[in-house]
Amino acid sequence: MDHSTPDRLSGYRAEVDFALSVGDGPLLRESRSRIAAFSLTQAETDALRALDEIVLEEIAYCENLQPYLLEDDPQIPLTQWWWHLGKIRSKTYPASLLPPELRSVYLAASHQNAAA
Amino acid sequence: MTLKNHPKLHPDLVKSGDRLALEAASAFIKAITTPEWPFSKLQANGRMTLRTLMALQTHANLLEVREFLADLLEHNYRVNSRQWHYFKYKYEYNDPLINPTELDERFVAVIADPQAGVYVKTGRYVVYSAQEERLAVVALDGKRITVYRPDLADIAALGDPVWIIQHQIA
């Protein structure tokens, strides 16, 4: 996929591809929150889901995550799962609150970690 | 540009004796002068890895791509972050990078921007240059972690900078 043209997901995509990939993401959660307020096209929805799936996987498996990313914000509703990455990492996040397509990624990561 | 070529601790900072600021400035000097990037282990079957590998496979006719893919396999997906980001930028994002050293140049351009702000919310140093419209992350020991272009709409979330580069190094 060509990401050379800036779009409404560019900031989140950059956080995922060039920060989370090295255990960081100084604007990851803020960027995801901003996008959550948009009314997205179907293409954007699909692209966002693909990025969200990557985030769930990386949070589950990444070996060098910076601790601040796992500091959850109890003031923010659990439905905004990107502010509760600590619970995602520790598998204590209630899967039922995730959209179905993300739930399967989360549960698969949970099972693989448990089996490891 | 002096900050790029011969950066040194700002004399006023040295006089101040501000330990945290001095540690940060020392990290920036190392980051500017020493192109050291960490290695990380990719999830071979992870979505992020597979997406990039798919983009690379469409360019497998190119020698540098073939060599990189072979190197990934040989080292069991342990990869230098500069290499990984270079190939992502070039072949997944169609970025006109010529070689990995251009990522070094982008990184240094951010850290050596006198007006760049330093943020410490993450446990590493985050440096944002409005002039370059890029953000760089520096490890506490001065290793280069990453450089990328954030969405300008998100920059305010960094808050106020703790320091400005021109007060750190000279």
Contacts between the chains, C-beta under 8 A, distances in Angstrom:
chain1	res1	chain2	res2	distance
A	1	B	51	7.9
A	1	B	55	7.7
A	1	B	92	7.4
A	2	B	93	7.7
A	2	B	94	5.6
A	3	B	92	6.6
A	3	B	93	4.6
A	3	B	94	7.5
A	4	B	93	5.6
A	4	B	94	4.1
A	4	B	95	6.8
A	10	B	149	7.8
A	10	B	151	5.7
A	11	B	150	5.4
A	11	B	151	2.5
A	11	B	153	6.8
A	11	B	154	5.1
A	12	B	151	7.6
A	14	B	148	4.7
A	14	B	149	6.1
A	14	B	150	6.0
A	14	B	151	7.4
A	15	B	150	7.3
A	16	B	48	7.2
A	17	B	48	7.1
A	17	B	88	6.0
A	17	B	92	7.7
A	17	B	148	7.8
A	18	B	85	5.9
A	18	B	88	7.4
A	18	B	146	5.1
A	18	B	147	7.7
A	18	B	148	3.9
A	19	B	137	6.9
A	19	B	146	5.8
A	19	B	148	6.8
A	21	B	40	7.5
A	21	B	48	6.3
A	21	B	81	7.7
A	21	B	84	7.1
A	21	B	85	7.7
A	21	B	88	8.0
A	21	B	146	7.9
A	22	B	38	7.2
A	22	B	40	6.0
A	22	B	81	5.2
A	22	B	137	7.6
A	22	B	145	5.5
A	22	B	146	5.3
A	23	B	40	7.4
A	24	B	122	6.4
A	24	B	124	6.6
A	24	B	137	5.5
A	24	B	145	6.4
A	24	B	146	6.7
A	26	B	119	7.2
A	26	B	121	6.8
A	26	B	122	5.1
A	26	B	126	4.8
A	26	B	135	7.0
A	26	B	137	6.9
A	26	B	158	6.8
A	27	B	135	7.8
A	27	B	150	5.5
A	27	B	151	7.7
A	27	B	154	4.4
A	27	B	155	7.7
A	27	B	157	5.8
A	27	B	158	7.1
A	30	B	154	5.3
A	30	B	157	3.8
A	31	B	150	7.6
A	31	B	151	6.2
A	31	B	154	4.9
A	34	B	151	7.7
A	34	B	153	6.2
A	34	B	154	6.5
A	50	B	47	7.3
A	50	B	51	7.9
A	53	B	47	5.6
A	54	B	46	7.6
A	54	B	47	4.8
A	54	B	48	4.7
A	54	B	51	7.7
A	57	B	43	6.9
A	57	B	46	5.3
A	57	B	47	5.6
A	57	B	48	7.2
A	58	B	43	7.8
A	58	B	46	7.2
A	58	B	48	6.5
A	61	B	43	5.2
A	61	B	46	6.6
A	63	B	40	7.3
A	63	B	41	6.1
A	64	B	40	6.2
A	66	B	122	5.7
A	66	B	123	5.2
A	66	B	124	6.7
A	67	B	123	6.2
A	68	B	121	6.9
A	68	B	122	5.1
A	68	B	123	5.5
